[in-house]
Amino acid sequence: MTDANKYKILAKYYDKVYELKDYEGESEILKQLIKQYKKSDGKELLDIACGTGAHLTYLKKIFTCTGTDLNVEMIDVAKKKHPEVHFEVADMSELNLGKKFDVITCLFSSIAYIISKERLSKTIKVFADHLKPGGIVLIEQWLDKAIFRAGEPHITTYKNDDLIITRVNTSEVKGEISIFDMHYLVAERGKAVNHFVEHHELAMYPTELLQSLMVENNLVTTIFQDDPKFDRGLLIGVKK
C-alpha cells in the first residue's frame, strides 16, 4: 500500500478509533509552547499531516489555519469538519504552498513516515522554507529504537449501538524501520463485517539526527518531553 492510499478505507472511522486521544489537552500544550517560543508577530498556522484535522478543532480558535495531508480521504473528512480552514492534499517532502507561516506543526509521529534520510533532510528544509523568521515548528517524534517493543500484541476497540471497530496488530523491526500491519474488523448495523489491513512503516530516527537537520536549516532546537501527552518527544525549532 502506498503512502497516498493509507487510510483510504479507515478515514471515515478514524476519529472514532482515536476518540480517547486527548487532542484538546495536546493543543493546550502546543499553545503554551508557541506563546513561549514564537518570535514572529503573526498567527498563520500550518498543520502538516493534519489527518482529519482533530488538533485544528482547538488551534483554529486563535490561529488562521491551513492543513495539508497526503491522503485525499482524510482531507475530505477534515474539510467537512472545518469548512473555514484551507486544506490541500500534499506530500510533506514536496510541499510548496507559496507562503510562509508563523507556526508549523507536524504531530502524531507523522514525520516517521519519511523513511529515507535523504528525504527526511529535504522535508526538514521544506518546513524551514515555509516558516517566517522568528516562527516556530513543532515536530512530534516516533519511538526510539532502544525502547520500541517489537512483537507485542495490541488491540483497540470502539463501540456504540450501531458500530464496532476492532484493531489488532503486532510489529517487527527491520534495520531502523518499525513495521505494522493493522488489522481492522468493522461491524456496522445492517451490513456485513468488513475486514481490511493497513500497512505502516515508520523510521526510528534518533533525536540527534532530527536536531542536526533542524540546526542545518537555521532552526534553533529545543527538546520538550516534560508532559506525558508528548512522551515520544516533541522537537521545537525557532527560525533565526
Number of C-alpha atoms within 10 A of each C-alpha: 9 7 14 15 13 19 19 13 14 18 21 15 15 15 16 18 19 14 11 9 13 12 18 15 13 17 17 14 15 17 15 10 15 20 11 9 16 20 17 17 11 15 15 20 25 27 23 24 25 25 28 26 28 20 21 26 15 17 19 18 9 11 17 18 22 21 25 27 23 20 23 20 22 25 24 17 18 25 18 12 15 17 9 12 16 14 21 18 18 20 17 23 17 11 17 14 10 7 10 19 25 26 25 27 21 22 21 17 19 18 25 20 16 20 17 14 14 9 14 22 19 16 20 23 18 17 25 25 19 21 24 22 20 20 28 30 30 23 22 21 25 25 21 16 17 8 7 15 15 14 13 10 10 11 12 12 15 16 12 9 7 9 14 17 20 17 18 15 16 16 18 16 18 9 9 15 19 22 18 19 16 18 16 20 16 19 17 15 10 8 8 9 12 11 13 13 19 16 14 17 19 20 26 22 22 15 16 9 13 20 20 14 19 24 17 14 19 16 26 18 20 14 14 16 13 10 12 9 15 17 14 17 21 25 20 23 26 27 23 15
